[in-house]
Amino acid sequence: MVSITQYNLDKIENLLEELGYKVRYEKGNFRTGACVIQNSKVIVVNKFSNLEIKINSLIQLIGDFELQKEDMEEKQWVFYKSLLKTND
């Protein structure tokens, strides 16, 4: 389980950045904490969501990606796999 800290949110953002995604924090009427804009590499997170919702929403999105070990550095792969275990 990933603890709900700003540090872990930063690690998730770094993982997404390495995968080519840009994370933006915007205000709006979101049903969830985050969404991917029309299959682009931009993820919009509701800036008014609390830290737990931001982290859990990004983990849920990451779980929907089909990633391979070759897509990232070893350290990021280990972190990615730990996020998937959280989502089970």
C-alpha positions as a Markdown table, in Angstrom:
| # | Residue | x | y | z |
|---|---|---|---|---|
| 1 | Met | 0.0 | 0.0 | 0.0 |
| 2 | Val | 1.3 | 3.4 | -0.9 |
| 3 | Ser | 1.1 | 5.9 | 1.9 |
| 4 | Ile | -0.8 | 9.1 | 1.3 |
| 5 | Thr | 2.0 | 11.7 | 1.3 |
| 6 | Gln | 3.1 | 14.5 | -1.0 |
| 7 | Tyr | 6.4 | 12.6 | -1.6 |
| 8 | Asn | 4.5 | 9.6 | -3.1 |
| 9 | Leu | 2.3 | 12.0 | -5.2 |
| 10 | Asp | 5.6 | 13.5 | -6.5 |
| 11 | Lys | 6.9 | 10.0 | -7.3 |
| 12 | Ile | 3.7 | 9.1 | -9.2 |
| 13 | Glu | 4.0 | 12.4 | -11.2 |
| 14 | Asn | 7.6 | 11.6 | -12.0 |
| 15 | Leu | 6.7 | 8.1 | -13.2 |
| 16 | Leu | 4.0 | 9.6 | -15.4 |
| 17 | Glu | 6.4 | 12.2 | -16.7 |
| 18 | Glu | 8.9 | 9.5 | -17.6 |
| 19 | Leu | 6.1 | 7.8 | -19.6 |
| 20 | Gly | 5.5 | 11.0 | -21.5 |
| 21 | Tyr | 2.4 | 12.2 | -19.7 |
| 22 | Lys | 1.9 | 15.7 | -18.5 |
| 23 | Val | -0.1 | 16.1 | -15.2 |
| 24 | Arg | -2.0 | 19.3 | -14.8 |
| 25 | Tyr | -4.0 | 20.5 | -11.8 |
| 26 | Glu | -7.1 | 22.4 | -12.8 |
| 27 | Lys | -10.5 | 23.3 | -11.3 |
| 28 | Gly | -13.6 | 21.9 | -12.8 |
| 29 | Asn | -16.6 | 19.6 | -12.3 |
| 30 | Phe | -14.8 | 16.2 | -12.2 |
| 31 | Arg | -16.6 | 13.1 | -11.1 |
| 32 | Thr | -13.3 | 11.5 | -10.2 |
| 33 | Gly | -10.0 | 13.0 | -9.3 |
| 34 | Ala | -8.2 | 12.7 | -12.7 |
| 35 | Cys | -8.9 | 12.0 | -16.4 |
| 36 | Val | -6.9 | 11.5 | -19.6 |
| 37 | Ile | -7.9 | 14.1 | -22.2 |
| 38 | Gln | -9.1 | 12.3 | -25.4 |
| 39 | Asn | -6.2 | 9.8 | -25.6 |
| 40 | Ser | -3.6 | 12.5 | -25.4 |
| 41 | Lys | -0.7 | 12.4 | -23.0 |
| 42 | Val | -2.3 | 15.0 | -20.7 |
| 43 | Ile | -3.8 | 14.0 | -17.4 |
| 44 | Val | -6.0 | 16.6 | -15.6 |
| 45 | Val | -6.4 | 16.3 | -11.9 |
| 46 | Asn | -9.0 | 18.2 | -10.0 |
| 47 | Lys | -6.9 | 20.6 | -7.9 |
| 48 | Phe | -9.6 | 20.8 | -5.2 |
| 49 | Ser | -9.4 | 17.0 | -4.5 |
| 50 | Asn | -7.6 | 16.0 | -1.4 |
| 51 | Leu | -4.2 | 14.3 | -1.5 |
| 52 | Glu | -5.7 | 10.8 | -1.0 |
| 53 | Ile | -8.1 | 11.2 | -4.0 |
| 54 | Lys | -5.3 | 12.6 | -6.2 |
| 55 | Ile | -3.0 | 9.7 | -5.4 |
| 56 | Asn | -5.8 | 7.0 | -5.8 |
| 57 | Ser | -7.1 | 8.6 | -9.0 |
| 58 | Leu | -3.6 | 8.6 | -10.6 |
| 59 | Ile | -2.9 | 5.0 | -9.4 |
| 60 | Gln | -6.2 | 3.9 | -11.0 |
| 61 | Leu | -5.3 | 5.6 | -14.3 |
| 62 | Ile | -1.8 | 4.0 | -14.2 |
| 63 | Gly | -3.5 | 0.6 | -13.7 |
| 64 | Asp | -5.3 | 1.1 | -17.0 |
| 65 | Phe | -2.1 | 1.6 | -18.9 |
| 66 | Glu | -0.4 | -1.4 | -20.6 |
| 67 | Leu | 3.2 | -0.9 | -19.7 |
| 68 | Gln | 6.2 | -3.0 | -20.2 |
| 69 | Lys | 9.4 | -3.2 | -18.2 |
| 70 | Glu | 11.3 | -1.8 | -21.2 |
| 71 | Asp | 9.2 | 1.4 | -21.0 |
| 72 | Met | 10.9 | 2.7 | -17.9 |
| 73 | Glu | 14.0 | 2.5 | -15.6 |
| 74 | Glu | 14.3 | -0.4 | -13.2 |
| 75 | Lys | 13.6 | 1.7 | -10.1 |
| 76 | Gln | 10.4 | 3.2 | -11.7 |
| 77 | Trp | 9.3 | -0.4 | -12.8 |
| 78 | Val | 9.5 | -1.5 | -9.1 |
| 79 | Phe | 7.5 | 1.5 | -8.0 |
| 80 | Tyr | 5.0 | 0.9 | -10.8 |
| 81 | Lys | 4.5 | -2.7 | -9.8 |
| 82 | Ser | 4.0 | -1.6 | -6.2 |
| 83 | Leu | 1.3 | 0.7 | -7.3 |
| 84 | Leu | -0.5 | -2.1 | -9.1 |
| 85 | Lys | -0.5 | -4.2 | -5.9 |
| 86 | Thr | -2.2 | -1.3 | -4.2 |
| 87 | Asn | -4.9 | -1.2 | -6.8 |
| 88 | Asp | -5.8 | -5.0 | -6.4 |
